[in-house]
């Protein structure tokens, strides 16, 4: 049945998240990436029952070592995907674990580490989903202004990166155009003329 397949998939992901096989952090990151894909592709009515288990294990992995910055960011991405999938279940579990404020604060502090467009989309959609809630639990409610500011920061930084990339691409295109107009055929030979 579908439930058995989902249960096995989540189990495999969690085993990879806590794998001790070398390279540990690569295997752990792959487990987190698989969880991210599961949360992004399956509807809440299908995966919702597993979100508390996933969140519980993500928080345990955040507390474990070794943990490089890239793995931490990947775990935050999974949490943000869980928020997008079902914000109520995710926040409820985070509240139960008493980690909502610290996790949200750490995600907000890590915004500058997000440089890949895909991850920035996850970050901004996850944070925007939080902003759409009538209330946030505990002192997390006090972070609304910071959440909005970090969304703006992330989008502005991404726009700046994309502009720089376009400028580099334009400069390369101009350089190629000017070398093409020098009369050579591109192989160091004068064209027939």
C-alpha positions in Angstrom: 0.0 0.0 0.0 1.0 3.6 -0.3 1.3 4.0 3.4 3.9 1.2 3.6 5.9 2.7 0.8 5.9 6.1 2.4 6.9 4.6 5.7 9.8 2.8 4.1 10.9 5.9 2.2 10.9 8.0 5.4 12.8 5.3 7.2 15.4 5.1 4.5 15.8 8.9 4.6 16.1 9.0 8.4 18.7 6.2 8.3 20.8 8.2 5.8 20.3 11.3 8.0 22.0 9.5 10.9 24.4 7.3 8.9 27.8 6.8 10.4 29.3 5.5 7.1 32.0 7.6 5.6 31.7 10.2 4.4 29.2 10.8 7.2 28.1 14.4 6.4 27.6 13.5 2.7 25.3 10.6 3.6 23.5 12.7 6.2 23.0 15.5 3.6 21.6 13.0 1.1 19.1 11.8 3.7 18.0 15.4 4.3 17.7 16.0 0.6 15.6 12.9 0.2 13.3 14.1 3.0 13.1 17.5 1.3 12.0 15.9 -2.0 9.4 13.8 -0.1 8.0 16.8 1.6 7.9 18.8 -1.7 6.3 16.2 -3.8 3.7 14.5 -1.5 0.6 16.2 -0.4 0.0 16.9 3.3 -2.8 14.3 3.4 -0.3 11.7 2.4 2.9 12.7 4.3 1.3 14.7 7.1 1.3 11.9 9.6 5.1 11.5 9.2 6.0 15.2 9.7 6.2 15.0 13.5 8.6 12.0 13.2 10.6 13.9 10.5 10.8 17.1 12.6 11.8 15.2 15.7 14.7 13.5 13.9 15.8 16.7 12.2 16.1 18.5 15.6 18.0 15.5 17.0 20.4 15.6 14.0 20.9 19.4 14.5 22.0 18.5 18.1 24.4 15.8 16.9 28.0 16.0 15.6 29.6 16.1 13.1 27.6 18.8 11.4 29.0 21.1 8.8 27.3 24.3 7.8 26.0 22.8 4.5 24.3 20.0 6.4 22.8 22.4 8.9 21.4 24.5 6.0 20.1 21.3 4.3 18.2 20.4 7.6 16.8 23.9 7.7 15.6 23.4 4.1 13.7 20.3 5.2 12.1 22.2 8.1 11.1 24.9 5.7 9.6 22.3 3.3 7.7 20.8 6.2 6.4 24.3 7.0 5.3 24.7 3.3 3.7 21.2 3.4 1.8 21.6 6.6 2.6 24.6 8.8 0.2 23.6 11.6 1.7 20.1 12.1 5.3 21.4 11.8 4.8 24.3 14.3 2.9 22.0 16.7 5.8 19.5 16.7 8.4 22.3 17.1 6.4 23.7 20.0 6.2 20.2 21.6 10.0 20.0 21.3 10.4 23.6 22.6 12.5 24.4 19.6 10.3 26.8 17.5 12.0 30.1 18.5 15.6 28.8 18.4 15.1 27.0 15.1 13.4 30.0 13.5 16.1 32.3 14.9 18.9 30.1 13.5 17.2 29.9 10.1 16.9 33.7 10.0 20.6 34.0 11.0 21.7 31.7 8.2 20.0 33.7 5.4 23.3 35.0 4.1 24.5 31.4 3.5 21.7 30.8 1.0 23.3 31.5 -2.5 21.7 28.8 -4.7 18.5 30.1 -6.4 16.6 26.9 -5.6 17.4 27.1 -1.9 16.5 30.8 -1.8 13.0 29.8 -3.2 12.6 27.2 -0.4 13.7 29.8 2.2 11.4 32.6 1.0 8.4 30.4 0.5 8.8 28.7 3.9 9.3 32.1 5.6 6.4 33.6 3.7 4.2 30.7 4.8 5.0 31.6 8.4 4.0 35.2 7.8 0.6 34.1 6.5 -0.2 32.6 9.8 -2.6 34.6 12.1 -0.3 34.0 15.0 3.0 32.3 15.6 3.7 30.3 18.7 5.4 32.0 21.7 8.0 34.6 21.2 8.2 33.6 17.5 5.4 36.1 17.0 7.9 38.8 17.8 10.1 37.8 14.8 7.5 38.7 12.1 9.4 41.9 11.2 12.7 40.0 11.0 11.1 37.3 8.9 9.9 39.9 6.4 13.3 41.6 6.4 15.2 38.4 5.8 12.9 37.5 2.9 13.6 40.9 1.4 17.4 40.4 2.0 17.4 37.0 0.4 15.5 38.2 -2.7 17.6 41.3 -3.0 20.8 39.3 -2.8 19.5 36.8 -5.3 18.6 39.6 -7.7 22.1 41.1 -7.3 23.7 37.7 -8.1 21.5 37.3 -11.1 22.4 40.8 -12.3 26.1 40.1 -12.0 25.7 36.8 -13.9 23.9 38.6 -16.7 26.6 41.3 -16.9 29.3 38.6 -17.1 27.3 36.8 -19.8 26.8 40.1 -21.7 30.6 40.9 -21.5 31.5 37.4 -22.8 29.0 37.8 -25.6 30.4 41.2 -26.5 34.0 39.7 -26.5 32.9 36.9 -28.7 31.1 39.3 -31.1 34.2 41.5 -31.4 36.5 38.6 -32.0 34.1 37.3 -34.7 34.2 40.6 -36.5 38.0 40.6 -36.9 37.7 38.8 -40.2 38.9 35.4 -38.9 36.9 32.2 -39.2 37.4 31.4 -35.5 40.3 29.0 -36.2 42.9 31.7 -36.6 42.4 31.7 -40.4 41.3 34.6 -42.4 37.9 34.0 -43.9 37.4 33.9 -47.6 36.4 37.1 -48.6 
